[in-house]
């Protein structure tokens, strides 16, 4: 198993027109509140440092 982390992380979701246009205009990224995730492990990442 490789111990290197990926260079990029992608999150795909259904587009919300208001957030999408606002994000493009303001060069920002919107993120959901972790309490609203449907998978409890999504908000508890584990990164091992060597």
mmCIF entry with sequence, helices, sheets and N, C-alpha, C, O atoms, coordinates in Angstrom:
data_MODEL
# 
_entry.id   MODEL 
# 
_entity.id                         1 
_entity.type                       polymer 
_entity.pdbx_number_of_molecules   1 
# 
_entity_poly.entity_id                      1 
_entity_poly.type                           'polypeptide(L)' 
_entity_poly.nstd_linkage                   no 
_entity_poly.nstd_monomer                   no 
_entity_poly.pdbx_seq_one_letter_code       
;(UNK)(UNK)(UNK)(UNK)(UNK)(UNK)(UNK)(UNK)(UNK)(UNK)(UNK)(UNK)(UNK)(UNK)(UNK)(UNK)
(UNK)(UNK)(UNK)(UNK)(UNK)(UNK)(UNK)(UNK)(UNK)(UNK)(UNK)(UNK)(UNK)(UNK)(UNK)(UNK)
(UNK)(UNK)(UNK)(UNK)(UNK)(UNK)(UNK)(UNK)(UNK)(UNK)(UNK)(UNK)(UNK)(UNK)(UNK)(UNK)
(UNK)(UNK)
;
_entity_poly.pdbx_seq_one_letter_code_can   XXXXXXXXXXXXXXXXXXXXXXXXXXXXXXXXXXXXXXXXXXXXXXXXXX 
_entity_poly.pdbx_strand_id                 A 
# 
loop_
_entity_poly_seq.entity_id 
_entity_poly_seq.num 
_entity_poly_seq.mon_id 
_entity_poly_seq.hetero 
1 1  UNK n 
1 2  UNK n 
1 3  UNK n 
1 4  UNK n 
1 5  UNK n 
1 6  UNK n 
1 7  UNK n 
1 8  UNK n 
1 9  UNK n 
1 10 UNK n 
1 11 UNK n 
1 12 UNK n 
1 13 UNK n 
1 14 UNK n 
1 15 UNK n 
1 16 UNK n 
1 17 UNK n 
1 18 UNK n 
1 19 UNK n 
1 20 UNK n 
1 21 UNK n 
1 22 UNK n 
1 23 UNK n 
1 24 UNK n 
1 25 UNK n 
1 26 UNK n 
1 27 UNK n 
1 28 UNK n 
1 29 UNK n 
1 30 UNK n 
1 31 UNK n 
1 32 UNK n 
1 33 UNK n 
1 34 UNK n 
1 35 UNK n 
1 36 UNK n 
1 37 UNK n 
1 38 UNK n 
1 39 UNK n 
1 40 UNK n 
1 41 UNK n 
1 42 UNK n 
1 43 UNK n 
1 44 UNK n 
1 45 UNK n 
1 46 UNK n 
1 47 UNK n 
1 48 UNK n 
1 49 UNK n 
1 50 UNK n 
# 
_struct_asym.id          A 
_struct_asym.entity_id   1 
# 
loop_
_struct_conf.conf_type_id 
_struct_conf.id 
_struct_conf.pdbx_PDB_helix_id 
_struct_conf.beg_label_comp_id 
_struct_conf.beg_label_asym_id 
_struct_conf.beg_label_seq_id 
_struct_conf.pdbx_beg_PDB_ins_code 
_struct_conf.end_label_comp_id 
_struct_conf.end_label_asym_id 
_struct_conf.end_label_seq_id 
_struct_conf.pdbx_end_PDB_ins_code 
_struct_conf.beg_auth_comp_id 
_struct_conf.beg_auth_asym_id 
_struct_conf.beg_auth_seq_id 
_struct_conf.end_auth_comp_id 
_struct_conf.end_auth_asym_id 
_struct_conf.end_auth_seq_id 
_struct_conf.pdbx_PDB_helix_class 
_struct_conf.details 
_struct_conf.pdbx_PDB_helix_length 
HELX_P HELX_P1 AA1 UNK A 17 ? UNK A 26 ? UNK A 17 UNK A 26 1 ? 10 
HELX_P HELX_P2 AA2 UNK A 34 ? UNK A 36 ? UNK A 34 UNK A 36 5 ? 3  
HELX_P HELX_P3 AA3 UNK A 40 ? UNK A 43 ? UNK A 40 UNK A 43 5 ? 4  
# 
_struct_conf_type.id          HELX_P 
_struct_conf_type.criteria    ? 
_struct_conf_type.reference   ? 
# 
loop_
_atom_site.group_PDB 
_atom_site.id 
_atom_site.type_symbol 
_atom_site.label_atom_id 
_atom_site.label_alt_id 
_atom_site.label_comp_id 
_atom_site.label_asym_id 
_atom_site.label_entity_id 
_atom_site.label_seq_id 
_atom_site.pdbx_PDB_ins_code 
_atom_site.Cartn_x 
_atom_site.Cartn_y 
_atom_site.Cartn_z 
_atom_site.occupancy 
_atom_site.B_iso_or_equiv 
_atom_site.pdbx_formal_charge 
_atom_site.auth_seq_id 
_atom_site.auth_comp_id 
_atom_site.auth_asym_id 
_atom_site.auth_atom_id 
_atom_site.pdbx_PDB_model_num 
ATOM 1   N N  . UNK A 1 1  ? 0.839   -1.187 0.000  1.00 0.00 ? 1  UNK A N  1 
ATOM 2   C CA . UNK A 1 1  ? 0.000   0.000  0.000  1.00 0.00 ? 1  UNK A CA 1 
ATOM 3   C C  . UNK A 1 1  ? 0.884   1.250  0.000  1.00 0.00 ? 1  UNK A C  1 
ATOM 4   O O  . UNK A 1 1  ? 1.845   1.346  0.763  1.00 0.00 ? 1  UNK A O  1 
ATOM 5   N N  . UNK A 1 2  ? 0.551   2.178  -0.844 1.00 0.00 ? 2  UNK A N  1 
ATOM 6   C CA . UNK A 1 2  ? 1.326   3.411  -0.957 1.00 0.00 ? 2  UNK A CA 1 
ATOM 7   C C  . UNK A 1 2  ? 0.989   4.356  0.197  1.00 0.00 ? 2  UNK A C  1 
ATOM 8   O O  . UNK A 1 2  ? -0.169  4.467  0.600  1.00 0.00 ? 2  UNK A O  1 
ATOM 9   N N  . UNK A 1 3  ? 1.999   5.030  0.717  1.00 0.00 ? 3  UNK A N  1 
ATOM 10  C CA . UNK A 1 3  ? 1.770   5.955  1.830  1.00 0.00 ? 3  UNK A CA 1 
ATOM 11  C C  . UNK A 1 3  ? 1.653   7.403  1.361  1.00 0.00 ? 3  UNK A C  1 
ATOM 12  O O  . UNK A 1 3  ? 1.538   8.311  2.185  1.00 0.00 ? 3  UNK A O  1 
ATOM 13  N N  . UNK A 1 4  ? 1.680   7.629  0.052  1.00 0.00 ? 4  UNK A N  1 
ATOM 14  C CA . UNK A 1 4  ? 1.596   9.004  -0.441 1.00 0.00 ? 4  UNK A CA 1 
ATOM 15  C C  . UNK A 1 4  ? 0.139   9.453  -0.538 1.00 0.00 ? 4  UNK A C  1 
ATOM 16  O O  . UNK A 1 4  ? -0.755  8.663  -0.841 1.00 0.00 ? 4  UNK A O  1 
ATOM 17  N N  . UNK A 1 5  ? -0.073  10.725 -0.276 1.00 0.00 ? 5  UNK A N  1 
ATOM 18  C CA . UNK A 1 5  ? -1.416  11.291 -0.364 1.00 0.00 ? 5  UNK A CA 1 
ATOM 19  C C  . UNK A 1 5  ? -1.659  11.813 -1.774 1.00 0.00 ? 5  UNK A C  1 
ATOM 20  O O  . UNK A 1 5  ? -0.716  12.221 -2.452 1.00 0.00 ? 5  UNK A O  1 
ATOM 21  N N  . UNK A 1 6  ? -2.913  11.804 -2.223 1.00 0.00 ? 6  UNK A N  1 
ATOM 22  C CA . UNK A 1 6  ? -3.183  12.328 -3.553 1.00 0.00 ? 6  UNK A CA 1 
ATOM 23  C C  . UNK A 1 6  ? -2.912  13.828 -3.622 1.00 0.00 ? 6  UNK A C  1 
ATOM 24  O O  . UNK A 1 6  ? -3.025  14.532 -2.619 1.00 0.00 ? 6  UNK A O  1 
ATOM 25  N N  . UNK A 1 7  ? -2.559  14.307 -4.796 1.00 0.00 ? 7  UNK A N  1 
ATOM 26  C CA . UNK A 1 7  ? -2.282  15.727 -4.977 1.00 0.00 ? 7  UNK A CA 1 
ATOM 27  C C  . UNK A 1 7  ? -3.567  16.543 -4.959 1.00 0.00 ? 7  UNK A C  1 
ATOM 28  O O  . UNK A 1 7  ? -3.560  17.696 -4.526 1.00 0.00 ? 7  UNK A O  1 
ATOM 29  N N  . UNK A 1 8  ? -4.667  15.964 -5.421 1.00 0.00 ? 8  UNK A N  1 
ATOM 30  C CA . UNK A 1 8  ? -5.939  16.683 -5.501 1.00 0.00 ? 8  UNK A CA 1 
ATOM 31  C C  . UNK A 1 8  ? -7.047  15.881 -4.833 1.00 0.00 ? 8  UNK A C  1 
ATOM 32  O O  . UNK A 1 8  ? -7.012  14.651 -4.808 1.00 0.00 ? 8  UNK A O  1 
ATOM 33  N N  . UNK A 1 9  ? -8.031  16.592 -4.293 1.00 0.00 ? 9  UNK A N  1 
ATOM 34  C CA . UNK A 1 9  ? -9.223  15.980 -3.720 1.00 0.00 ? 9  UNK A CA 1 
ATOM 35  C C  . UNK A 1 9  ? -10.419 16.604 -4.412 1.00 0.00 ? 9  UNK A C  1 
ATOM 36  O O  . UNK A 1 9  ? -10.540 17.828 -4.464 1.00 0.00 ? 9  UNK A O  1 
ATOM 37  N N  . UNK A 1 10 ? -11.304 15.769 -4.945 1.00 0.00 ? 10 UNK A N  1 
ATOM 38  C CA . UNK A 1 10 ? -12.476 16.263 -5.653 1.00 0.00 ? 10 UNK A CA 1 
ATOM 39  C C  . UNK A 1 10 ? -13.743 15.899 -4.907 1.00 0.00 ? 10 UNK A C  1 
ATOM 40  O O  . UNK A 1 10 ? -13.854 14.806 -4.352 1.00 0.00 ? 10 UNK A O  1 
ATOM 41  N N  . UNK A 1 11 ? -14.690 16.810 -4.893 1.00 0.00 ? 11 UNK A N  1 
ATOM 42  C CA . UNK A 1 11 ? -16.000 16.569 -4.285 1.00 0.00 ? 11 UNK A CA 1 
ATOM 43  C C  . UNK A 1 11 ? -17.052 16.865 -5.336 1.00 0.00 ? 11 UNK A C  1 
ATOM 44  O O  . UNK A 1 11 ? -17.164 17.997 -5.806 1.00 0.00 ? 11 UNK A O  1 
ATOM 45  N N  . UNK A 1 12 ? -17.818 15.861 -5.705 1.00 0.00 ? 12 UNK A N  1 
ATOM 46  C CA . UNK A 1 12 ? -18.865 16.034 -6.697 1.00 0.00 ? 12 UNK A CA 1 
ATOM 47  C C  . UNK A 1 12 ? -20.211 16.118 -5.997 1.00 0.00 ? 12 UNK A C  1 
ATOM 48  O O  . UNK A 1 12 ? -20.488 15.357 -5.069 1.00 0.00 ? 12 UNK A O  1 
ATOM 49  N N  . UNK A 1 13 ? -21.033 17.033 -6.440 1.00 0.00 ? 13 UNK A N  1 
ATOM 50  C CA . UNK A 1 13 ? -22.369 17.166 -5.866 1.00 0.00 ? 13 UNK A CA 1 
ATOM 51  C C  . UNK A 1 13 ? -23.309 17.760 -6.900 1.00 0.00 ? 13 UNK A C  1 
ATOM 52  O O  . UNK A 1 13 ? -22.881 18.265 -7.938 1.00 0.00 ? 13 UNK A O  1 
ATOM 53  N N  . UNK A 1 14 ? -24.580 17.690 -6.599 1.00 0.00 ? 14 UNK A N  1 
ATOM 54  C CA . UNK A 1 14 ? -25.587 18.274 -7.478 1.00 0.00 ? 14 UNK A CA 1 
ATOM 55  C C  . UNK A 1 14 ? -25.421 19.794 -7.473 1.00 0.00 ? 14 UNK A C  1 
ATOM 56  O O  . UNK A 1 14 ? -25.297 20.389 -6.403 1.00 0.00 ? 14 UNK A O  1 
ATOM 57  N N  . UNK A 1 15 ? -25.417 20.426 -8.630 1.00 0.00 ? 15 UNK A N  1 
ATOM 58  C CA . UNK A 1 15 ? -25.226 21.882 -8.657 1.00 0.00 ? 15 UNK A CA 1 
ATOM 59  C C  . UNK A 1 15 ? -26.401 22.647 -8.053 1.00 0.00 ? 15 UNK A C  1 
ATOM 60  O O  . UNK A 1 15 ? -27.562 22.295 -8.263 1.00 0.00 ? 15 UNK A O  1 
ATOM 61  N N  . UNK A 1 16 ? -26.088 23.670 -7.322 1.00 0.00 ? 16 UNK A N  1 
ATOM 62  C CA . UNK A 1 16 ? -27.072 24.619 -6.802 1.00 0.00 ? 16 UNK A CA 1 
ATOM 63  C C  . UNK A 1 16 ? -26.760 25.927 -7.515 1.00 0.00 ? 16 UNK A C  1 
ATOM 64  O O  . UNK A 1 16 ? -25.690 26.502 -7.316 1.00 0.00 ? 16 UNK A O  1 
ATOM 65  N N  . UNK A 1 17 ? -27.681 26.399 -8.342 1.00 0.00 ? 17 UNK A N  1 
ATOM 66  C CA . UNK A 1 17 ? -27.397 27.541 -9.209 1.00 0.00 ? 17 UNK A CA 1 
ATOM 67  C C  . UNK A 1 17 ? -26.928 28.773 -8.438 1.00 0.00 ? 17 UNK A C  1 
ATOM 68  O O  . UNK A 1 17 ? -25.988 29.444 -8.863 1.00 0.00 ? 17 UNK A O  1 
ATOM 69  N N  . UNK A 1 18 ? -27.566 29.075 -7.319 1.00 0.00 ? 18 UNK A N  1 
ATOM 70  C CA . UNK A 1 18 ? -27.173 30.259 -6.542 1.00 0.00 ? 18 UNK A CA 1 
ATOM 71  C C  . UNK A 1 18 ? -25.745 30.134 -6.027 1.00 0.00 ? 18 UNK A C  1 
ATOM 72  O O  . UNK A 1 18 ? -24.949 31.064 -6.162 1.00 0.00 ? 18 UNK A O  1 
ATOM 73  N N  . UNK A 1 19 ? -25.421 28.996 -5.441 1.00 0.00 ? 19 UNK A N  1 
ATOM 74  C CA . UNK A 1 19 ? -24.061 28.792 -4.907 1.00 0.00 ? 19 UNK A CA 1 
ATOM 75  C C  . UNK A 1 19 ? -23.040 28.729 -6.024 1.00 0.00 ? 19 UNK A C  1 
ATOM 76  O O  . UNK A 1 19 ? -21.931 29.245 -5.884 1.00 0.00 ? 19 UNK A O  1 
ATOM 77  N N  . UNK A 1 20 ? -23.404 28.099 -7.135 1.00 0.00 ? 20 UNK A N  1 
ATOM 78  C CA . UNK A 1 20 ? -22.479 27.973 -8.253 1.00 0.00 ? 20 UNK A CA 1 
ATOM 79  C C  . UNK A 1 20 ? -22.120 29.339 -8.818 1.00 0.00 ? 20 UNK A C  1 
ATOM 80  O O  . UNK A 1 20 ? -20.940 29.649 -8.980 1.00 0.00 ? 20 UNK A O  1 
ATOM 81  N N  . UNK A 1 21 ? -23.113 30.152 -9.119 1.00 0.00 ? 21 UNK A N  1 
ATOM 82  C CA . UNK A 1 21 ? -22.856 31.473 -9.678 1.00 0.00 ? 21 UNK A CA 1 
ATOM 83  C C  . UNK A 1 21 ? -22.113 32.371 -8.692 1.00 0.00 ? 21 UNK A C  1 
ATOM 84  O O  . UNK A 1 21 ? -21.207 33.110 -9.079 1.00 0.00 ? 21 UNK A O  1 
ATOM 85  N N  . UNK A 1 22 ? -22.498 32.305 -7.426 1.00 0.00 ? 22 UNK A N  1 
ATOM 86  C CA . UNK A 1 22 ? -21.830 33.103 -6.404 1.00 0.00 ? 22 UNK A CA 1 
ATOM 87  C C  . UNK A 1 22 ? -20.365 32.670 -6.265 1.00 0.00 ? 22 UNK A C  1 
ATOM 88  O O  . UNK A 1 22 ? -19.475 33.511 -6.133 1.00 0.00 ? 22 UNK A O  1 
ATOM 89  N N  . UNK A 1 23 ? -20.126 31.380 -6.294 1.00 0.00 ? 23 UNK A N  1 
ATOM 90  C CA . UNK A 1 23 ? -18.762 30.871 -6.170 1.00 0.00 ? 23 UNK A CA 1 
ATOM 91  C C  . UNK A 1 23 ? -17.884 31.295 -7.326 1.00 0.00 ? 23 UNK A C  1 
ATOM 92  O O  . UNK A 1 23 ? -16.720 31.645 -7.130 1.00 0.00 ? 23 UNK A O  1 
ATOM 93  N N  . UNK A 1 24 ? -18.436 31.266 -8.536 1.00 0.00 ? 24 UNK A N  1 
ATOM 94  C CA . UNK A 1 24 ? -17.662 31.698 -9.704 1.00 0.00 ? 24 UNK A CA 1 
ATOM 95  C C  . UNK A 1 24 ? -17.373 33.190 -9.611 1.00 0.00 ? 24 UNK A C  1 
ATOM 96  O O  . UNK A 1 24 ? -16.247 33.631 -9.845 1.00 0.00 ? 24 UNK A O  1 
ATOM 97  N N  . UNK A 1 25 ? -18.390 33.956 -9.271 1.00 0.00 ? 25 UNK A N  1 
ATOM 98  C CA . UNK A 1 25 ? -18.237 35.411 -9.192 1.00 0.00 ? 25 UNK A CA 1 
ATOM 99  C C  . UNK A 1 25 ? -17.243 35.824 -8.108 1.00 0.00 ? 25 UNK A C  1 
ATOM 100 O O  . UNK A 1 25 ? -16.417 36.708 -8.333 1.00 0.00 ? 25 UNK A O  1 
ATOM 101 N N  . UNK A 1 26 ? -17.313 35.196 -6.940 1.00 0.00 ? 26 UNK A N  1 
ATOM 102 C CA . UNK A 1 26 ? -16.497 35.589 -5.795 1.00 0.00 ? 26 UNK A CA 1 
ATOM 103 C C  . UNK A 1 26 ? -15.246 34.734 -5.600 1.00 0.00 ? 26 UNK A C  1 
ATOM 104 O O  . UNK A 1 26 ? -14.494 34.932 -4.646 1.00 0.00 ? 26 UNK A O  1 
ATOM 105 N N  . UNK A 1 27 ? -15.030 33.778 -6.514 1.00 0.00 ? 27 UNK A N  1 
ATOM 106 C CA . UNK A 1 27 ? -13.890 32.863 -6.413 1.00 0.00 ? 27 UNK A CA 1 
ATOM 107 C C  . UNK A 1 27 ? -13.849 32.178 -5.058 1.00 0.00 ? 27 UNK A C  1 
ATOM 108 O O  . UNK A 1 27 ? -12.821 32.167 -4.381 1.00 0.00 ? 27 UNK A O  1 
ATOM 109 N N  . UNK A 1 28 ? -14.996 31.602 -4.669 1.00 0.00 ? 28 UNK A N  1 
ATOM 110 C CA . UNK A 1 28 ? -15.107 30.909 -3.387 1.00 0.00 ? 28 UNK A CA 1 
ATOM 111 C C  . UNK A 1 28 ? -15.638 29.498 -3.610 1.00 0.00 ? 28 UNK A C  1 
ATOM 112 O O  . UNK A 1 28 ? -16.116 29.162 -4.694 1.00 0.00 ? 28 UNK A O  1 
ATOM 113 N N  . UNK A 1 29 ? -15.546 28.689 -2.576 1.00 0.00 ? 29 UNK A N  1 
ATOM 114 C CA . UNK A 1 29 ? -16.059 27.329 -2.590 1.00 0.00 ? 29 UNK A CA 1 
ATOM 115 C C  . UNK A 1 29 ? -16.990 27.170 -1.407 1.00 0.00 ? 29 UNK A C  1 
ATOM 116 O O  . UNK A 1 29 ? -16.655 27.561 -0.288 1.00 0.00 ? 29 UNK A O  1 
ATOM 117 N N  . UNK A 1 30 ? -18.159 26.597 -1.651 1.00 0.00 ? 30 UNK A N  1 
ATOM 118 C CA . UNK A 1 30 ? -19.129 26.365 -0.582 1.00 0.00 ? 30 UNK A CA 1 
ATOM 119 C C  . UNK A 1 30 ? -18.976 24.940 -0.077 1.00 0.00 ? 30 UNK A C  1 
ATOM 120 O O  . UNK A 1 30 ? -18.781 24.017 -0.869 1.00 0.00 ? 30 UNK A O  1 
ATOM 121 N N  . UNK A 1 31 ? -19.063 24.753 1.234  1.00 0.00 ? 31 UNK A N  1 
ATOM 122 C CA . UNK A 1 31 ? -18.968 23.414 1.817  1.00 0.00 ? 31 UNK A CA 1 
ATOM 123 C C  . UNK A 1 31 ? -20.146 23.188 2.758  1.00 0.00 ? 31 UNK A C  1 
ATOM 124 O O  . UNK A 1 31 ? -20.551 24.082 3.501  1.00 0.00 ? 31 UNK A O  1 
ATOM 125 N N  . UNK A 1 32 ? -20.677 21.988 2.710  1.00 0.00 ? 32 UNK A N  1 
ATOM 126 C CA . UNK A 1 32 ? -21.800 21.591 3.565  1.00 0.00 ? 32 UNK A CA 1 
ATOM 127 C C  . UNK A 1 32 ? -21.325 21.463 5.014  1.00 0.00 ? 32 UNK A C  1 
ATOM 128 O O  . UNK A 1 32 ? -20.164 21.140 5.264  1.00 0.00 ? 32 UNK A O  1 
ATOM 129 N N  . UNK A 1 33 ? -22.210 21.713 5.949  1.00 0.00 ? 33 UNK A N  1 
ATOM 130 C CA . UNK A 1 33 ? -21.932 21.524 7.366  1.00 0.00 ? 33 UNK A CA 1 
ATOM 131 C C  . UNK A 1 33 ? -21.740 20.022 7.621  1.00 0.00 ? 33 UNK A C  1 
ATOM 132 O O  . UNK A 1 33 ? -22.605 19.235 7.236  1.00 0.00 ? 33 UNK A O  1 
ATOM 133 N N  . UNK A 1 34 ? -20.645 19.599 8.251  1.00 0.00 ? 34 UNK A N  1 
ATOM 134 C CA . UNK A 1 34 ? -20.419 18.170 8.498  1.00 0.00 ? 34 UNK A CA 1 
ATOM 135 C C  . UNK A 1 34 ? -21.542 17.505 9.292  1.00 0.00 ? 34 UNK A C  1 
ATOM 136 O O  . UNK A 1 34 ? -21.730 16.294 9.175  1.00 0.00 ? 34 UNK A O  1 
ATOM 137 N N  . UNK A 1 35 ? -22.283 18.248 10.083 1.00 0.00 ? 35 UNK A N  1 
ATOM 138 C CA . UNK A 1 35 ? -23.406 17.662 10.818 1.00 0.00 ? 35 UNK A CA 1 
ATOM 139 C C  . UNK A 1 35 ? -24.534 17.219 9.888  1.00 0.00 ? 35 UNK A C  1 
ATOM 140 O O  . UNK A 1 35 ? -25.399 16.445 10.297 1.00 0.00 ? 35 UNK A O  1 
ATOM 141 N N  . UNK A 1 36 ? -24.536 17.698 8.650  1.00 0.00 ? 36 UNK A N  1 
ATOM 142 C CA . UNK A 1 36 ? -25.572 17.352 7.683  1.00 0.00 ? 36 UNK A CA 1 
ATOM 143 C C  . UNK A 1 36 ? -25.146 16.237 6.728  1.00 0.00 ? 36 UNK A C  1 
ATOM 144 O O  . UNK A 1 36 ? -25.916 15.873 5.839  1.00 0.00 ? 36 UNK A O  1 
ATOM 145 N N  . UNK A 1 37 ? -23.942 15.689 6.888  1.00 0.00 ? 37 UNK A N  1 
ATOM 146 C CA . UNK A 1 37 ? -23.483 14.603 6.025  1.00 0.00 ? 37 UNK A CA 1 
ATOM 147 C C  . UNK A 1 37 ? -24.296 13.343 6.314  1.00 0.00 ? 37 UNK A C  1 
ATOM 148 O O  . UNK A 1 37 ? -24.745 13.131 7.440  1.00 0.00 ? 37 UNK A O  1 
ATOM 149 N N  . UNK A 1 38 ? -24.483 12.505 5.287  1.00 0.00 ? 38 UNK A N  1 
ATOM 150 C CA . UNK A 1 38 ? -25.212 11.252 5.500  1.00 0.00 ? 38 UNK A CA 1 
ATOM 151 C C  . UNK A 1 38 ? -24.294 10.110 5.943  1.00 0.00 ? 38 UNK A C  1 
ATOM 152 O O  . UNK A 1 38 ? -24.780 9.037  6.299  1.00 0.00 ? 38 UNK A O  1 
ATOM 153 N N  . UNK A 1 39 ? -22.987 10.325 5.925  1.00 0.00 ? 39 UNK A N  1 
ATOM 154 C CA . UNK A 1 39 ? -22.026 9.317  6.372  1.00 0.00 ? 39 UNK A CA 1 
ATOM 155 C C  . UNK A 1 39 ? -21.198 9.907  7.506  1.00 0.00 ? 39 UNK A C  1 
ATOM 156 O O  . UNK A 1 39 ? -20.444 10.852 7.274  1.00 0.00 ? 39 UNK A O  1 
ATOM 157 N N  . UNK A 1 40 ? -21.312 9.383  8.723  1.00 0.00 ? 40 UNK A N  1 
ATOM 158 C CA . UNK A 1 40 ? -20.599 9.972  9.867  1.00 0.00 ? 40 UNK A CA 1 
ATOM 159 C C  . UNK A 1 40 ? -19.083 9.942  9.727  1.00 0.00 ? 40 UNK A C  1 
ATOM 160 O O  . UNK A 1 40 ? -18.393 10.706 10.402 1.00 0.00 ? 40 UNK A O  1 
ATOM 161 N N  . UNK A 1 41 ? -18.546 9.079  8.868  1.00 0.00 ? 41 UNK A N  1 
ATOM 162 C CA . UNK A 1 41 ? -17.096 8.997  8.701  1.00 0.00 ? 41 UNK A CA 1 
ATOM 163 C C  . UNK A 1 41 ? -16.561 10.029 7.704  1.00 0.00 ? 41 UNK A C  1 
ATOM 164 O O  . UNK A 1 41 ? -15.348 10.207 7.594  1.00 0.00 ? 41 UNK A O  1 
ATOM 165 N N  . UNK A 1 42 ? -17.458 10.714 6.972  1.00 0.00 ? 42 UNK A N  1 
ATOM 166 C CA . UNK A 1 42 ? -17.024 11.744 6.028  1.00 0.00 ? 42 UNK A CA 1 
ATOM 167 C C  . UNK A 1 42 ? -16.361 12.921 6.721  1.00 0.00 ? 42 UNK A C  1 
ATOM 168 O O  . UNK A 1 42 ? -15.509 13.579 6.123  1.00 0.00 ? 42 UNK A O  1 
ATOM 169 N N  . UNK A 1 43 ? -16.720 13.198 7.939  1.00 0.00 ? 43 UNK A N  1 
ATOM 170 C CA . UNK A 1 43 ? -16.175 14.372 8.624  1.00 0.00 ? 43 UNK A CA 1 
ATOM 171 C C  . UNK A 1 43 ? -15.088 13.993 9.631  1.00 0.00 ? 43 UNK A C  1 
ATOM 172 O O  . UNK A 1 43 ? -14.715 14.809 10.473 1.00 0.00 ? 43 UNK A O  1 
ATOM 173 N N  . UNK A 1 44 ? -14.586 12.781 9.551  1.00 0.00 ? 44 UNK A N  1 
ATOM 174 C CA . UNK A 1 44 ? -13.526 12.345 10.460 1.00 0.00 ? 44 UNK A CA 1 
ATOM 175 C C  . UNK A 1 44 ? -12.392 11.702 9.664  1.00 0.00 ? 44 UNK A C  1 
ATOM 176 O O  . UNK A 1 44 ? -12.118 10.512 9.821  1.00 0.00 ? 44 UNK A O  1 
ATOM 177 N N  . UNK A 1 45 ? -11.726 12.496 8.799  1.00 0.00 ? 45 UNK A N  1 
ATOM 178 C CA . UNK A 1 45 ? -10.647 11.905 7.995  1.00 0.00 ? 45 UNK A CA 1 
ATOM 179 C C  . UNK A 1 45 ? -9.452  11.530 8.867  1.00 0.00 ? 45 UNK A C  1 
ATOM 180 O O  . UNK A 1 45 ? -9.191  12.161 9.891  1.00 0.00 ? 45 UNK A O  1 
ATOM 181 N N  . UNK A 1 46 ? -8.745  10.513 8.454  1.00 0.00 ? 46 UNK A N  1 
ATOM 182 C CA . UNK A 1 46 ? -7.542  10.089 9.160  1.00 0.00 ? 46 UNK A CA 1 
ATOM 183 C C  . UNK A 1 46 ? -6.373  10.187 8.198  1.00 0.00 ? 46 UNK A C  1 
ATOM 184 O O  . UNK A 1 46 ? -6.383  9.561  7.138  1.00 0.00 ? 46 UNK A O  1 
ATOM 185 N N  . UNK A 1 47 ? -5.379  10.961 8.558  1.00 0.00 ? 47 UNK A N  1 
ATOM 186 C CA . UNK A 1 47 ? -4.183  11.104 7.743  1.00 0.00 ? 47 UNK A CA 1 
ATOM 187 C C  . UNK A 1 47 ? -2.995  10.694 8.591  1.00 0.00 ? 47 UNK A C  1 
ATOM 188 O O  . UNK A 1 47 ? -2.723  11.287 9.636  1.00 0.00 ? 47 UNK A O  1 
ATOM 189 N N  . UNK A 1 48 ? -2.302  9.688  8.135  1.00 0.00 ? 48 UNK A N  1 
ATOM 190 C CA . UNK A 1 48 ? -1.141  9.192  8.856  1.00 0.00 ? 48 UNK A CA 1 
ATOM 191 C C  . UNK A 1 48 ? 0.104   9.930  8.382  1.00 0.00 ? 48 UNK A C  1 
ATOM 192 O O  . UNK A 1 48 ? 0.401   9.958  7.188  1.00 0.00 ? 48 UNK A O  1 
ATOM 193 N N  . UNK A 1 49 ? 0.818   10.518 9.310  1.00 0.00 ? 49 UNK A N  1 
ATOM 194 C CA . UNK A 1 49 ? 2.075   11.208 8.971  1.00 0.00 ? 49 UNK A CA 1 
ATOM 195 C C  . UNK A 1 49 ? 3.238   10.302 9.340  1.00 0.00 ? 49 UNK A C  1 
ATOM 196 O O  . UNK A 1 49 ? 3.246   9.669  10.396 1.00 0.00 ? 49 UNK A O  1 
ATOM 197 N N  . UNK A 1 50 ? 4.210   10.256 8.454  1.00 0.00 ? 50 UNK A N  1 
ATOM 198 C CA . UNK A 1 50 ? 5.402   9.423  8.713  1.00 0.00 ? 50 UNK A CA 1 
ATOM 199 C C  . UNK A 1 50 ? 6.551   10.286 9.116  1.00 0.00 ? 50 UNK A C  1 
ATOM 200 O O  . UNK A 1 50 ? 7.642   9.780  9.377  1.00 0.00 ? 50 UNK A O  1 
# 
